[in-house]
Amino acid sequence: MKMIYLPAVAATLASIIGAPAAAEPIIWGFQAEQLEYRFMDGEDAFVWDFDALAGSDELRFVWRSEGEIGESSGDFEGLENQLRLQMPISTFFDSVVGIQASTPDGAPDRYNAVFGVKGLAPQWFEIDADLYVSDHPFFRFEAEYEALLTNRLILTPSIEMNMPLKDDAARNQAAGGPTFEIGARISYDLIDRAVSPYIGVNYERAFGGTSDMLRAAGEDKDAFSIVVGTRIMF
Amino acid sequence: MKPIPLLKTAVLAAALALSGGMTLAGTYNVSVDRIRIDAGEFKKTGIGYNGSQSPTVLRFKEGEQVTINVKNNLRESTSIHWHGLIVPFRQDGVPGISFNGIKPGTTFTYQFPIKQAGTYWFHSHTGFQEPDGAFGAIVIEPKGGETVRVQRDYVVQLTDKHPHNGSRVFRNLKMSADYYNRAQRTLEDLVRDSREDGFKQALQNRAMWGKMRMMPTDIEDVQGFAPLINGMGTQQNWTGIFKPSEKVRLRLINSSAMTYFDVRIPGLKMTVVQADGNDVKPVAVDELRISVAETYDVILQPREAKAYGIIAESMGRTAMVRGSLSPTQGYAGLVPRMRPQPLLTMADMGGMMDGMDMGGMDMGGMDHSAMTMSSQSSTMPEDMDHSKMDMSGDMEGMDHSKMDMSGDTKAVDHSKMDISGDTKAVDHSKMDMSGDTKAVDHSKMDMSGSAKAVDHSKMDMSRSMKGMDHSKMDMSGGMAGMNHSARDSKIGEFYAPGSGLIPSAANGGKFLSYNDLKAARPLYRDRPATRTIELRLTGNMERYIWSINGVKMDDAAPIRLKYGERVRFKFINETMMSHPMHLHGMWSILDTGKGKWDPIKHTVSIAPGTTVYTETEVDATGQWAFHCHLSYHAEAGMFRKVIVEGGPA
């Protein structure tokens, strides 16, 4: 499957390098949807989720990083870095191809190829749907909606689903046992759209086999947290 | 008479005697500098000419041979394009098309003959230097002296200075196309709409826009700027001095990066005598809309010894600036409140609805022709309100085709018009609203009965309008068959019928339309065009990509024209934004149906959902730029190179 994408990527790269002197400027930016402190039962955590990007209309390179650090232990409960290439496939959607490294503390590392789509669905839902392919494949779906309470006060409900496609006992993942994370954050655009502090709630819960494996491992199947953080875009 | 600080070092050189007569020649010096802009509350670094935020005014004479030394004091390359001036193409000042630009620390000398008269302007064509402040004005005196005698003559140059520099604005737009749109629909609007139209209707309206992933507030995609007149904000209050009963000429120039302005001077009529440097038959108006890069010269005659405000409101009503005409400095009139923000309608969506499901909609049989509202202008009410008009009963065969609303109808509001009953056929197609019909609003027209809610502002494209036939609705050309608004009104002509952008004067008076412009002297013999070139104005708002015929500048082949031909350009605006299209090097004759009296312009605004024709006599060999003059649209790809082949080199 990788082979199908590579020629397209190479062609796009060539077109960028070979572009005339009057080419449009390269676009770069940084966007953190989550940069927050989570207050929860047990150990509080610091969590981030950001994209750093550079490229053109035709091809964007994205470094996506997500992580969670336990407040007292300092351990990376979750740590995931992806290098992604995004290419438009329709007016509102990009295709995504990339590699992912998931290297939290206390669990074996996992490396995946990523294939997905990212874009804006009707009614302004921002969608990410990615298939992570390796010996431990899984599917991830993320959706977010920005509801304007005012032009600066914004309520952002979000949902994320991770669906393991194969058992991964070392990580307490059971095939067909999804983990859901839902959140709602109220942000205020303090400085343009560059800095938007927020407060909100977040709830995670595992279902099915994954839930059973967590219980067997003596871990909670769900976690509720109050979050305080800021969105950043520049 | 020294309206604004003039070019510091402008020198009119001695006239040179040449064989066969006298030729005027002048040498001018312009420096390009990094400057500090201080517009009262707004302070920012930027780029200015001759070290000043007040625009430099170059004053030429028709027939003069000018030499302009441009010294680049920036640390980057620059350029100057003489907007609207007909010059040899190597003097046009567009890097990559007509020359190589002006390197830092160097001086470039432009030399060209002045073959025209009127008001023009100049600006950098490099990067985002123009949004950053690199613009000035050009005033050219006609050979035989000004045709209109005035006692005062002022340049009034408008701009939209943004706190972010141009490259940052562009990057932010690319990151998030609505980055600068702070006039979006909010929960509060939803609550208000629900109260007015019912929750279901309000939600359906939202859903319709949401389905397209568009916003009815996408009128100004860069908000948050400081509007300035001659480099001054409202508090600094640029003032032109006059004595009562003197005639004053204002040379309005819109040098904004992105902002259309609606300009008025409360208490005074403005007589438009020139558009884009070319004289037009005088037309008295109360207000006019000046697109980005356009110029309008207006004549005023203030009778009273008081301060008159020059009010410029942005088209999207997110910003306003006030200057003054006053008997002395320091007088200032009141600053009026900004009018409410307009909203785009489905009519403005034009070709964007191509992919939408139009099945189930059937308005073909609607005929209002029998509805006769003829009236003398004197008896026509100032505010025609149909709000309680009840047409209950059986209205089979209702025909509005002869509906005549001539006269001085100030505002026709059909907002709550209720056509209950069994409305079988409603046809507004030939509805004639000639006369001074200022604003026809059918936005909330309700035809209850068997035609369930004919609501054109919130027209639901998703099958909610059972029994209505839009089969003649022309999506690409701007809904030809659906004429429920000011089709024949003079203002409506250059806006889609039912557009949310149709302007109206603040005092209810006359608002200038392109249709009012009539060339004072035709520049060209009128002849049929040799061919038509279709230019669809296209874009992807979500990605902030702007294009022509779906192709960005980077990927596009040049437009090739032949010297000596007369080309007709067909602009079809398929986007939801207005685009001021500017052709370098040659004139654009705007087709208003007046033949040889059609106005001659350098910049023609194409409103969303409309089709506009211009013609060009191809009389200038070389390579030229042709682009939308909204800076970030041009940069994002709505730009073409034009190559004129043949003719004298």
Contacts between the chains, C-beta under 8 A, distances in Angstrom:
chain1	res1	chain2	res2	distance
A	19	B	554	6.5
A	20	B	554	7.1
A	21	B	96	6.8
A	22	B	95	7.8
A	22	B	96	4.5
A	22	B	553	7.8
A	22	B	554	7.8
A	23	B	554	6.0
A	24	B	552	7.8
A	24	B	554	6.4
A	24	B	635	6.7
A	24	B	636	7.1
A	24	B	637	7.3
A	25	B	167	6.7
A	25	B	170	7.0
A	25	B	171	7.5
A	25	B	635	7.9
A	27	B	171	5.9
A	27	B	174	4.4
A	27	B	175	7.1
A	28	B	171	7.2
A	29	B	171	6.5
A	29	B	174	7.8
A	29	B	175	4.4
A	31	B	175	7.0
A	57	B	543	6.1
A	57	B	545	5.5
A	57	B	552	7.5
A	88	B	543	7.0
A	91	B	540	5.7
A	91	B	542	6.8
A	91	B	543	7.9
A	92	B	213	6.0
A	92	B	542	5.6
A	120	B	213	5.6
A	120	B	542	5.8
A	122	B	210	6.1
A	122	B	211	4.8
A	122	B	212	7.8
A	122	B	213	6.4
A	123	B	207	6.7
A	123	B	210	3.9
A	123	B	211	6.9
A	124	B	210	5.6
A	124	B	213	6.4
A	147	B	187	6.8
A	148	B	184	5.7
A	148	B	185	7.1
A	148	B	186	4.3
A	148	B	187	6.5
A	149	B	186	6.4
A	149	B	187	5.0
A	149	B	188	7.8
A	150	B	186	5.4
A	150	B	187	7.6
A	150	B	188	6.8
A	151	B	182	4.7
A	151	B	183	6.9
A	151	B	184	5.8
A	151	B	186	6.1
A	152	B	182	7.5
A	192	B	172	7.9
A	192	B	179	7.6
A	193	B	172	7.7
A	193	B	176	6.7
A	193	B	179	5.7
A	233	B	175	6.5
A	233	B	176	6.9
